[in-house]
Amino acid sequence: MNLEEYFARTGYKGSTEKQDLETLTDIFQHHIRAVPFENLSIHCGEKITLELEHVYNKIVRRKRGGWCMENNQLLGWVLKSLGYETSFLGAYVFNPQQNAYATLMTHLVVKVIIDGKAYIVDGGFGVSYQMWQPMELVSGKEQPQAPGVFRFTEKNGVWYLEKMRRKQYIPNQSFSNSDLLEKKECRKVYMFSLEPRTVEDFRFQCTYLQTSPDSLFTKKSICTLQTTDGFRALIGWTLTETTYNYKENMDLVEFVTLEDEEVEKTLKEKFNITLERKLVPINVKGSYTI
């Protein structure tokens, strides 16, 4: 494992001398535009493990992506190796179908301290809820970014992340009522406390999420990647390409349904992913919105 190989993977060519917010943001943006948020291993007969060397090998050498426990663990290692003050936190993801936060802590995020200020760095959420810049950990402050306006609020030691989105223009009207489309303009994303966590705290969740029939990740094959002006996502056979703010306060959301034989080619062309085993796409309706 070495940083030069990781930076070659993400295309980052900037300075690594300063542990400042500008450098952190640049490293982070290169990561989310090169490394997909994806759970394809589950749907092509591979096991997802949390050993850092395995994660490094998968993402850096095999040019795959991963889910939060992989992406953010790798990011945490990179930042710590560069001299940033980092720790892991655990979050409970909001389920819009149930209108409730999960009871299981399934989401791992990174906290970074710079000049006495705390920031949340999360490279493992994907779609339109993927932050593009580290977020300052302050309650009630609106933090506008390209994907929309993010905001933390704190109540009794619990922190909540929500996101306000723009209006959406969907040229393919047959998708205008798709269950993948988020209907609300303000969406809860997840909640967390500031209690430091370790990767060990996620062992059970890692197994559960890839084996339980109740898990979102066994019900949907997901691959999503941020671009310079939006994001693209392949969920089952549905390819979505979103362009942020293509008109004033309006995002363009383009949908297309792929044939089986187009899936592999699309993963290569749109996400730079080549799988070693055969993918079996799946998209059971509900509980995942873009």
Secondary structure as UniProt FT lines:
FT   HELIX           3..10
FT   HELIX           21..34
FT   STRAND          37..38
FT   HELIX           40..44
FT   HELIX           52..56
FT   HELIX           57..61
FT   HELIX           68..81
FT   TURN            82..83
FT   STRAND          85..95
FT   TURN            96..99
FT   STRAND          100..101
FT   STRAND          107..114
FT   TURN            115..116
FT   STRAND          117..121
FT   HELIX           127..129
FT   STRAND          135..136
FT   STRAND          142..145
FT   TURN            146..147
FT   STRAND          148..155
FT   TURN            156..157
FT   STRAND          158..164
FT   STRAND          167..169
FT   HELIX           173..175
FT   TURN            176..177
FT   TURN            179..180
FT   STRAND          186..192
FT   HELIX           199..202
FT   HELIX           203..211
FT   TURN            213..214
FT   HELIX           216..219
FT   STRAND          222..226
FT   STRAND          230..235
FT   TURN            236..237
FT   STRAND          238..247
FT   TURN            248..249
FT   STRAND          250..257
FT   HELIX           260..271
//
